[in-house]
Amino acid sequence: MSGNKTLQVNGRSYPWMAQPVVVVCVDGCEQEYINQAIQAGVTPFLKKMAAQGTVLTGDCVVPSFTNPNNLSIVTGAPPSVHGICGNYFLDREANQEVMMNDAKYLRAGTIFAAFSDAGAKVAVITAKDKLRSLLGHKMRGICFSAEKADQATLEQNGVENLLELVGMPLPSVYSAELSEFVFAAGVKLLETQRPDLMYLSTTDYIQHKFAPARRAPMPFTP
């Protein structure tokens, strides 16, 4: 399937990829981080994109947590449609908080599942494993987390020997290296697998430690 074909997912139309498409979700990243990185000269690719490409500012969904915003991106729909309304919800019968990591809470299909069903090569890499089952729900292809990259298998994740492939040790879940592993793995998959559609989702560890332009860690206040 290619050419001018489009897929309908949750009421939206998505054209087939003319070349590999990579979508990056930098968790917890406000625009000022990007602006100041460009001004400091440390992100030449983003500077080129800002000068020659298209830069748009959008609103996140509320609540502004990891799970509902990632799922809004990958379904093209708001929480009222896809069902992931927070990182946790209150189970009134059990009177306890429940993490919304299980795909059983997902009420809408993902763009990845639709394209993989149509024959596209799809790869999804997330920093923390808590998102993996949601992002990869009913998707055929490569789907793994940096957090548990050492446990990835062909049967479960569509890829194996990731530490050897990426050339990095397994990162700590609470580290900047966790997101670095996501990007490094994405580059290696583009070189070796060349997926049609790839999604990379990072952790917000750095954003909880540093405000834009600050070099000293800042305390995190929930």
C-alpha positions as CSV (number, residue, x, y, z in Angstrom):
1,M,0.0,0.0,0.0
2,S,1.5,3.3,-1.0
3,G,1.1,6.3,-3.3
4,N,-1.9,8.5,-2.6
5,K,-3.6,6.0,-0.2
6,T,-4.8,7.2,3.2
7,L,-6.0,5.5,6.4
8,Q,-8.9,6.5,8.5
9,V,-8.1,6.3,12.3
10,N,-10.5,7.7,14.9
11,G,-12.2,10.0,12.4
12,R,-8.9,11.5,10.9
13,S,-7.2,10.8,7.6
14,Y,-3.5,9.9,7.5
15,P,-1.6,9.7,4.2
16,W,0.7,6.8,3.5
17,M,4.4,7.6,4.1
18,A,6.3,8.7,1.0
19,Q,9.5,8.2,3.1
20,P,10.3,7.1,6.6
21,V,8.5,9.3,9.2
22,V,9.8,9.7,12.7
23,V,7.6,11.2,15.4
24,V,9.4,12.3,18.6
25,C,7.6,13.0,21.9
26,V,10.0,14.8,24.3
27,D,8.1,14.4,27.5
28,G,7.8,17.5,29.7
29,C,9.5,19.7,27.2
30,E,8.1,23.2,27.1
31,Q,9.0,25.4,24.0
32,E,11.5,27.5,26.0
33,Y,13.9,24.5,26.3
34,I,14.0,24.3,22.5
35,N,14.3,28.1,22.0
36,Q,17.2,28.4,24.4
37,A,19.0,25.3,23.0
38,I,18.8,26.8,19.5
39,Q,20.1,30.2,20.8
40,A,23.0,28.4,22.6
41,G,24.0,26.7,19.3
42,V,23.7,23.2,20.6
43,T,20.9,22.0,18.4
44,P,21.8,22.7,14.8
45,F,19.2,20.4,13.3
46,L,16.4,22.1,15.3
47,K,17.8,25.5,14.2
48,K,17.6,24.4,10.6
49,M,14.0,23.1,11.1
50,A,13.0,26.4,12.7
51,A,14.5,28.4,9.8
52,Q,13.5,26.2,6.8
53,G,10.6,24.0,8.1
54,T,7.3,24.5,9.8
55,V,7.1,25.4,13.6
56,L,3.8,25.3,15.2
57,T,2.8,25.5,18.9
58,G,0.0,23.3,20.1
59,D,-1.8,22.8,23.4
60,C,-1.3,19.6,25.5
61,V,-4.3,17.7,26.8
62,V,-5.4,18.1,30.4
63,P,-4.2,16.7,32.7
64,S,-0.8,17.4,31.3
65,F,0.6,13.9,32.3
66,T,2.7,11.5,30.3
67,N,0.1,8.8,29.5
68,P,-2.8,10.9,28.3
69,N,-0.6,13.1,26.1
70,N,1.3,10.2,24.5
71,L,-2.0,8.4,23.8
72,S,-3.6,11.6,22.3
73,I,-0.6,11.8,19.9
74,V,-0.7,8.2,18.8
75,T,-4.5,8.0,18.5
76,G,-5.1,11.5,17.1
77,A,-7.9,11.8,19.6
78,P,-8.5,13.4,23.1
79,P,-8.8,11.4,26.3
80,S,-12.6,11.6,26.1
81,V,-12.2,9.3,23.0
82,H,-9.2,7.1,23.8
83,G,-10.0,6.7,27.5
84,I,-6.5,7.3,29.1
85,C,-7.4,10.4,31.2
86,G,-4.4,10.3,33.5
87,N,-1.5,8.3,34.8
88,Y,-3.7,7.0,37.6
89,F,-7.4,6.8,38.4
90,L,-9.3,6.0,41.5
91,D,-10.9,2.6,41.6
92,R,-13.9,3.4,43.8
93,E,-14.9,-0.2,44.5
94,A,-11.4,-1.0,45.7
95,N,-10.8,2.5,47.1
96,Q,-7.3,2.6,45.7
97,E,-5.2,4.3,43.0
98,V,-4.7,2.3,39.8
99,M,-2.0,3.1,37.2
100,M,-3.5,3.5,33.7
101,N,-0.8,1.4,32.0
102,D,-2.9,-1.5,31.0
103,A,-4.2,-1.5,27.4
104,K,-7.6,-2.7,28.7
105,Y,-8.3,1.0,29.6
106,L,-7.7,2.1,26.0
107,R,-11.0,2.8,24.1
108,A,-9.6,3.7,20.7
109,G,-7.1,2.1,18.2
110,T,-3.7,3.7,17.6
111,I,-2.3,5.0,14.3
112,F,0.5,2.5,14.7
113,A,-1.9,-0.5,14.8
114,A,-3.8,0.8,11.7
115,F,-0.6,1.3,9.6
116,S,0.9,-2.0,10.7
117,D,-2.3,-3.8,9.8
118,A,-2.1,-2.2,6.4
119,G,1.4,-3.5,5.8
120,A,3.6,-0.7,7.1
121,K,6.8,-1.4,9.0
122,V,6.3,0.3,12.3
123,A,8.7,0.8,15.3
124,V,7.9,2.2,18.7
125,I,10.5,3.0,21.3
126,T,9.6,4.4,24.7
127,A,11.9,5.3,27.6
128,K,9.9,3.8,30.4
129,D,8.2,0.4,30.1
130,K,5.0,1.6,31.6
131,L,3.9,3.1,28.2
132,R,5.0,0.1,26.1
133,S,1.8,-1.9,26.2
134,L,-0.4,1.2,25.5
135,L,1.6,2.4,22.6
136,G,2.1,-1.0,21.1
137,H,-1.5,-2.2,21.6
138,K,-2.5,-4.5,18.7
139,M,0.5,-3.3,16.7
140,R,2.6,-5.6,14.6
141,G,6.3,-4.6,14.4
142,I,9.0,-3.4,16.8
143,C,8.0,-2.1,20.2
144,F,10.2,-1.9,23.3
145,S,11.3,0.3,26.1
146,A,14.8,1.6,26.9
147,E,14.1,0.6,30.6
148,K,13.9,-3.1,29.7
149,A,16.0,-3.2,26.5
150,D,18.0,-6.0,27.9
151,Q,14.9,-8.2,28.0
152,A,13.7,-7.6,24.5
153,T,13.0,-10.7,22.4
154,L,12.0,-11.2,18.7
155,E,8.8,-12.9,19.9
156,Q,7.6,-10.2,22.3
157,N,9.2,-7.0,20.9
158,G,10.2,-7.7,17.3
159,V,13.9,-7.2,18.0
160,E,16.6,-8.7,20.2
161,N,20.2,-8.1,21.3
162,L,19.5,-4.4,21.7
163,L,22.4,-3.5,24.0
164,E,24.8,-4.9,21.4
165,L,22.9,-3.2,18.5
166,V,22.8,0.2,20.2
167,G,26.3,0.0,21.7
168,M,25.2,1.3,25.1
169,P,24.8,-0.3,28.5
170,L,21.3,-0.6,30.0
171,P,20.6,2.9,31.4
172,S,19.1,3.6,34.8
173,V,15.4,4.4,34.7
174,Y,16.1,7.7,36.5
175,S,18.8,9.1,34.2
176,A,19.3,11.3,31.2
177,E,20.8,8.2,29.5
178,L,17.4,6.6,29.3
179,S,16.2,9.1,26.7
180,E,19.6,9.0,25.0
181,F,19.2,5.3,24.6
182,V,15.8,5.9,22.9
183,F,17.4,8.2,20.3
184,A,20.4,6.0,19.8
185,A,18.2,2.9,19.3
186,G,16.0,4.9,16.8
187,V,19.1,5.7,14.7
188,K,20.2,2.1,14.7
189,L,16.7,0.9,13.6
190,L,16.6,3.4,10.8
191,E,20.0,2.2,9.6
192,T,19.2,-1.5,9.9
193,Q,15.4,-1.9,9.6
194,R,14.3,1.3,7.9
195,P,10.7,1.4,9.3
196,D,8.1,3.4,7.5
197,L,6.8,4.9,10.7
198,M,8.7,5.3,14.0
199,Y,7.7,6.8,17.3
200,L,10.2,7.8,20.0
201,S,9.0,8.8,23.4
202,T,11.5,10.1,26.0
203,T,11.4,10.5,29.8
204,D,10.9,13.8,31.6
205,Y,13.7,13.2,34.1
206,I,15.8,16.2,32.9
207,Q,12.9,18.5,32.9
208,H,12.1,17.6,36.5
209,K,15.7,18.5,37.4
210,F,16.5,21.5,35.3
211,A,14.5,24.6,34.2
212,P,15.4,26.1,30.8
213,A,18.9,27.7,30.9
214,R,19.7,26.5,34.4
215,R,22.8,24.4,35.0
216,A,22.1,23.5,38.6
217,P,19.4,20.9,39.5
218,M,16.2,22.3,40.7
219,P,14.0,20.5,43.2
220,F,10.9,18.9,41.8
221,T,7.6,20.1,43.2
222,P,4.7,18.0,42.2
